[in-house]
Amino acid sequence: MLMEELPPEAALDGAPRDADHLLQRTLGTVRAERHQAVRRRGRVTALTSTFVVAGVLAGGVWLGQGLGVGGTDVAAVLQGTSAAGAHLAVKVTDTEGGLRLVATVDGMQDGEACWLVVHTKDGRTFTAGSWRAHAGEVTLAGSAMVRSGDVAGVSVVNHDHQPLVTAN
């Protein structure tokens, strides 16, 4: 009596061989569409993240330049030559904390101990850097706690504080 209530298909093991696999095809289509949607969402997220990072970096560069961090300040160039043939060129740039110097020195005696000294209009001196000279041109960076408008000149002096070359 119980068997009479069941359809004949229920007695088979699994679906019939020639049966329509509509449910299986539908589930396969749903799985494929979901997989594509997840991949698409991942691509959109990655692309959005890239644009956000690029925007933050560009904003940081723009903000840094706006604050004077990028070195956009106006610079003065001082030059001088000594009687012995030494040459000095100094780029002087005001910064928030003082003065930034980039000096190019040529013609110093090999092995000479040298100091880059900033002279102010009121007679003060500030040591901005030091090095041991060698044959050829030397470029060095230094700083001093003085404003560029107060600078009277920049000198390279020796161990005895005698000027070897001065740039005004």
ChimeraX attribute file (.defattr): number of C-alpha atoms within 10 A of each C-alpha:
attribute: neighborCount
match mode: 1-to-1
recipient: residues
	/A:1	5
	/A:2	5
	/A:3	9
	/A:4	7
	/A:5	7
	/A:6	10
	/A:7	8
	/A:8	9
	/A:9	10
	/A:10	10
	/A:11	9
	/A:12	8
	/A:13	7
	/A:14	8
	/A:15	11
	/A:16	10
	/A:17	7
	/A:18	6
	/A:19	7
	/A:20	10
	/A:21	11
	/A:22	9
	/A:23	9
	/A:24	10
	/A:25	11
	/A:26	11
	/A:27	11
	/A:28	12
	/A:29	12
	/A:30	12
	/A:31	12
	/A:32	12
	/A:33	12
	/A:34	12
	/A:35	12
	/A:36	12
	/A:37	12
	/A:38	12
	/A:39	12
	/A:40	12
	/A:41	12
	/A:42	12
	/A:43	12
	/A:44	12
	/A:45	12
	/A:46	12
	/A:47	11
	/A:48	12
	/A:49	12
	/A:50	12
	/A:51	12
	/A:52	12
	/A:53	11
	/A:54	12
	/A:55	12
	/A:56	12
	/A:57	12
	/A:58	12
	/A:59	12
	/A:60	12
	/A:61	14
	/A:62	13
	/A:63	13
	/A:64	13
	/A:65	14
	/A:66	12
	/A:67	12
	/A:68	12
	/A:69	14
	/A:70	12
	/A:71	15
	/A:72	11
	/A:73	12
	/A:74	8
	/A:75	15
	/A:76	13
	/A:77	14
	/A:78	17
	/A:79	17
	/A:80	17
	/A:81	17
	/A:82	14
	/A:83	8
	/A:84	11
	/A:85	11
	/A:86	17
	/A:87	21
	/A:88	26
	/A:89	20
	/A:90	27
	/A:91	15
	/A:92	22
	/A:93	20
	/A:94	21
	/A:95	18
	/A:96	11
	/A:97	11
	/A:98	13
	/A:99	20
	/A:100	24
	/A:101	24
	/A:102	17
	/A:103	23
	/A:104	16
	/A:105	22
	/A:106	20
	/A:107	20
	/A:108	24
	/A:109	16
	/A:110	11
	/A:111	11
	/A:112	14
	/A:113	17
	/A:114	23
	/A:115	21
	/A:116	26
	/A:117	23
	/A:118	28
	/A:119	19
	/A:120	18
	/A:121	11
	/A:122	9
	/A:123	9
	/A:124	12
	/A:125	18
	/A:126	15
	/A:127	18
	/A:128	20
	/A:129	18
	/A:130	17
	/A:131	13
	/A:132	14
	/A:133	19
	/A:134	15
	/A:135	11
	/A:136	11
	/A:137	13
	/A:138	16
	/A:139	12
	/A:140	15
	/A:141	15
	/A:142	16
	/A:143	22
	/A:144	20
	/A:145	16
	/A:146	20
	/A:147	17
	/A:148	21
	/A:149	11
	/A:150	13
	/A:151	19
	/A:152	17
	/A:153	19
	/A:154	29
	/A:155	24
	/A:156	26
	/A:157	20
	/A:158	17
	/A:159	10
	/A:160	8
	/A:161	12
	/A:162	11
	/A:163	17
	/A:164	22
	/A:165	25
	/A:166	24
	/A:167	19
	/A:168	15
